[in-house]
Amino acid sequence: MEYLYLKWIDYKTNKKYLIGALFRDKEKRKYYFKMSRRHVEKAIKEKAISKALLPFYDLDKIYESDEIFAIFKVRLPKIEKFSEDELKDFLKDLNMKEYDEFEYLRKTKGRLVTDKFILEEEK
């Protein structure tokens, strides 16, 4: 299984808080997400994040989907709108042979200008 950690960067301190983990099982073509209760509760207690910003509400559930979850999908480019040449250049810039949502998130950390969530590998 492959995984990426969803983290929240506090606007005030720039401290990173672990929110949960996104897993992908390539063989089963499934995605899973599990919140990190201990880390989320700490972030809420320290007022670094609000419960309203959390991508999922149940801190104990392992979420499962055939498609990547909405919080991650909005972080992906709409490659179906790319021309063949644009897609080729796009993949070349990312050093990818073919487009893969999970790999794209790994390479770009899924950054958006609208929030402070990022995806990172374990270091």
N, C-alpha and C positions, 0 to 999 in steps of 0.2 A: 504494500500500500504506500502511496505517496501522500505527503501531508504538508500543509502550510499553516502557520500560526497567524490568526487574526489578532491584531493588536490595535490599541487606541493610544494616540499620542495626546497627552494633556496639553491643552492650549497654553496654559500658564507656565508650566514647568518643563515642557518637552519630554517628560518622563513617559516611557512606554508601559502600557498595562496589557497583559495577556487577557484576551477575551475568550478565545476558544481555538479549536483546531478544525481545519477543513481537510478531509481525507478523500482520496480518490482510489477506487478499486478499478483498475483498467480492465481486468478480466470480466468482472461482473457489470462493468459500465455503470457504476453507481458512485454517488457522492454522499458523504456523511459529514455532519457537523456536530461538534460537542462543545458546549460552553464550559469554561473553567470556573466552577462555583467559587472556589477560594480566591482566585484572582479578580473575578468580577465583583464579588462582595467587598474586597479591599478597595478597588477603584471607586465603587459607589460610596463607601465609607469616607474615603479621602476627597470626595466630591470632584473627582477627575472626570467622571462620566455619569450621565443620568440613565435610569432604567429605560426611559423613553427612547434612547438612542440604540439600545441593544438590538441586535438582529433577530434574536429569538427570546422568548419569554421563559421557557422552562430550562432551568439551569442543570437539571439532571437527565434530560432526555438526549438520546442520540438521534438526530434528525437524519433522514435518509431520502434520497431523491435520484431519479433517473437523469435529471438535468441539474446543472449547476444552480445553486440557490440564488435568489433574486439579489441579495446584497452583493454577490460577486458578479452576477450577470451585468449589472449596471457599470461595472468596471472594465468591461470588454468592448473592443471596437466592433462596429457593425460591418464585419468584413464582407457580408453579402452585397454591400453597396460599393465595394472596391472594384475597379477594373482589374483585368488580369495583370497588367503592368504595375498598377498600384499595389496589388497584393504581393507580387514578386519583390518589389522594392521594400515593402513593409516587412516581409519575412527576412529579407537580407539584412535590414537594419537591426532586427532582433536576433540575428544568427540562428534562424529556425528554418528547417527544410519544409515543414508544413505547419499550418496553423493548428494550435492546440490550446484550448482555453486555459487549462491548468498551467501549462508551461508559460503562457503569456502572463498570467498572474504572478508566477514565480519571478519572471524577469523584470516586470514593471512594479512589483509590490502592490499592484491594484490601486495605486494612488489616484485620488480625485481631488479637485480643488474645493469640493463642497463638504468634505468631512475629513476627519483625522484618523480614519481607519487605514491600516496597511497590512499586507501579508508578507510574512518572512519565514524563511527556513530556520531550523534550529542551528545555532552556531556553537 
